[in-house]
Amino acid sequence: MQQTHSWQMAPGFLGITAILFCLVYRSLQMLNFYVMAKKILAVDDEPLILTSIERALTKIGYEVRTAKNREEFMETLDSDGFDLVILDVHMDDISREEVISISKGRFTDIKFLIISGSQFESDVDFIQKPFRISELRNKVRELLNERS
Protein backbone atom coordinates (compact mmCIF):
# COMPACT_ATOMS: atom_id res chain seq x y z
CA MET A 1 0.00 0.00 0.00
CA GLN A 2 1.38 3.36 -1.03
CA GLN A 3 1.56 6.02 1.67
CA THR A 4 -0.13 9.32 0.78
CA HIS A 5 0.91 12.56 2.45
CA SER A 6 -1.67 15.18 3.32
CA TRP A 7 0.10 17.80 1.20
CA GLN A 8 -0.25 15.56 -1.83
CA MET A 9 -4.00 15.44 -1.42
CA ALA A 10 -4.50 19.19 -0.96
CA PRO A 11 -6.26 20.58 -4.03
CA GLY A 12 -4.20 23.07 -5.96
CA PHE A 13 -0.99 22.40 -4.04
CA LEU A 14 1.14 22.59 -7.15
CA GLY A 15 -0.59 25.77 -8.27
CA ILE A 16 0.02 27.47 -4.91
CA THR A 17 3.62 26.29 -4.91
CA ALA A 18 4.14 27.66 -8.40
CA ILE A 19 2.63 31.03 -7.42
CA LEU A 20 4.85 31.25 -4.33
CA PHE A 21 7.89 30.34 -6.37
CA CYS A 22 7.07 33.08 -8.91
CA LEU A 23 6.59 35.67 -6.16
CA VAL A 24 9.91 34.81 -4.51
CA TYR A 25 11.69 34.74 -7.87
CA ARG A 26 10.25 38.14 -8.86
CA SER A 27 11.20 39.62 -5.47
CA LEU A 28 14.77 38.44 -5.91
CA GLN A 29 14.87 39.96 -9.41
CA MET A 30 13.65 43.29 -8.05
CA LEU A 31 16.20 43.17 -5.23
CA ASN A 32 18.95 42.55 -7.78
CA PHE A 33 17.69 45.53 -9.77
CA TYR A 34 18.17 47.82 -6.79
CA VAL A 35 21.70 46.64 -6.06
CA MET A 36 22.96 46.79 -9.63
CA ALA A 37 26.37 48.28 -10.16
CA LYS A 38 26.58 52.03 -10.50
CA LYS A 39 27.47 53.12 -14.03
CA ILE A 40 30.43 55.38 -14.72
CA LEU A 41 31.53 57.04 -17.93
CA ALA A 42 35.22 58.00 -18.14
CA VAL A 43 36.13 60.61 -20.77
CA ASP A 44 39.80 61.23 -21.49
CA ASP A 45 41.95 61.45 -24.61
CA GLU A 46 44.74 59.39 -22.99
CA PRO A 47 44.11 55.65 -23.50
CA LEU A 48 46.37 54.66 -20.57
CA ILE A 49 44.34 56.83 -18.17
CA LEU A 50 41.08 55.37 -19.47
CA THR A 51 42.37 51.82 -19.06
CA SER A 52 43.58 52.56 -15.52
CA ILE A 53 40.26 54.09 -14.48
CA GLU A 54 38.27 51.26 -16.05
CA ARG A 55 40.33 48.51 -14.37
CA ALA A 56 40.47 50.24 -10.98
CA LEU A 57 36.73 50.83 -10.76
CA THR A 58 35.55 47.61 -12.45
CA LYS A 59 37.58 45.66 -9.89
CA ILE A 60 35.47 47.08 -7.06
CA GLY A 61 32.12 46.47 -8.73
CA TYR A 62 31.36 49.48 -10.90
CA GLU A 63 30.26 49.25 -14.52
CA VAL A 64 32.64 51.49 -16.46
CA ARG A 65 32.40 52.70 -20.05
CA THR A 66 35.03 54.87 -21.70
CA ALA A 67 35.18 57.53 -24.39
CA LYS A 68 38.34 59.08 -25.83
CA ASN A 69 36.77 61.86 -27.92
CA ARG A 70 33.57 63.82 -28.55
CA GLU A 71 32.10 61.26 -30.95
CA GLU A 72 32.59 58.33 -28.55
CA PHE A 73 31.26 60.42 -25.67
CA MET A 74 28.04 61.21 -27.56
CA GLU A 75 27.54 57.60 -28.70
CA THR A 76 28.19 56.17 -25.24
CA LEU A 77 26.03 58.73 -23.46
CA ASP A 78 23.15 57.97 -25.83
CA SER A 79 23.46 54.23 -25.27
CA ASP A 80 23.17 54.11 -21.49
CA GLY A 81 22.36 55.95 -18.26
CA PHE A 82 25.22 56.95 -15.98
CA ASP A 83 25.58 57.87 -12.32
CA LEU A 84 28.99 59.53 -12.67
CA VAL A 85 31.12 61.06 -15.42
CA ILE A 86 34.87 61.23 -14.85
CA LEU A 87 36.43 63.65 -17.32
CA ASP A 88 39.70 65.23 -18.26
CA VAL A 89 39.69 69.04 -18.35
CA HIS A 90 41.98 69.35 -21.36
CA MET A 91 40.59 67.56 -24.39
CA ASP A 92 40.98 68.67 -28.00
CA ASP A 93 37.49 68.23 -29.38
CA ILE A 94 35.15 68.68 -26.39
CA SER A 95 35.20 71.03 -23.42
CA ARG A 96 34.46 70.33 -19.78
CA GLU A 97 31.48 72.67 -19.96
CA GLU A 98 30.07 70.84 -22.98
CA VAL A 99 30.41 67.42 -21.33
CA ILE A 100 28.68 68.64 -18.19
CA SER A 101 25.91 70.46 -20.05
CA ILE A 102 25.09 67.55 -22.36
CA SER A 103 25.24 65.00 -19.51
CA LYS A 104 23.00 67.03 -17.20
CA GLY A 105 20.56 67.52 -20.06
CA ARG A 106 20.05 63.75 -20.22
CA PHE A 107 20.52 62.70 -16.59
CA THR A 108 19.54 65.26 -13.96
CA ASP A 109 21.10 63.41 -11.01
CA ILE A 110 24.44 62.71 -12.67
CA LYS A 111 27.63 63.57 -10.78
CA PHE A 112 31.02 64.66 -12.12
CA LEU A 113 34.66 64.14 -11.22
CA ILE A 114 37.29 66.23 -13.01
CA ILE A 115 40.80 64.87 -13.52
CA SER A 116 43.63 67.02 -14.79
CA GLY A 117 47.39 67.27 -14.84
CA SER A 118 47.22 70.97 -14.01
CA GLN A 119 45.86 72.68 -10.92
CA PHE A 120 42.22 73.48 -11.45
CA GLU A 121 39.67 75.61 -9.63
CA SER A 122 36.08 74.43 -9.96
CA ASP A 123 32.87 73.80 -8.12
CA VAL A 124 33.06 70.22 -9.44
CA ASP A 125 35.01 67.54 -7.51
CA PHE A 126 38.61 67.28 -8.71
CA ILE A 127 41.58 64.89 -8.62
CA GLN A 128 44.96 65.91 -9.96
CA LYS A 129 46.94 63.61 -12.28
CA PRO A 130 48.86 61.56 -11.52
CA PHE A 131 46.51 60.14 -8.91
CA ARG A 132 46.64 57.03 -6.76
CA ILE A 133 44.10 54.31 -7.50
CA SER A 134 43.01 54.41 -3.85
CA GLU A 135 42.38 58.16 -4.15
CA LEU A 136 40.23 57.62 -7.26
CA ARG A 137 38.26 54.80 -5.66
CA ASN A 138 37.64 56.76 -2.46
CA LYS A 139 36.48 59.85 -4.33
CA VAL A 140 34.13 57.79 -6.53
CA ARG A 141 32.65 56.04 -3.48
CA GLU A 142 32.19 59.41 -1.80
CA LEU A 143 30.46 60.93 -4.83
CA LEU A 144 28.18 57.92 -5.23
CA ASN A 145 27.45 57.79 -1.48
CA GLU A 146 28.88 54.32 -1.02
CA ARG A 147 30.99 52.79 1.71
CA SER A 148 34.39 51.26 1.06
Secondary structure, 3 states (H helix, E strand, C coil): CCCCCHHHHCCCHHHHHHHHHHHHHHHHHHHHHHCCCCEEEEECCCHHHHHHHHHHHHCCCCEEEEECCHHHHHHHHHHCCCCEEEEECCCCCCCHHHHHHHHHHHCCCCEEEEEECCCCCCCCEEEECCCCHHHHHHHHHHHCCCCC
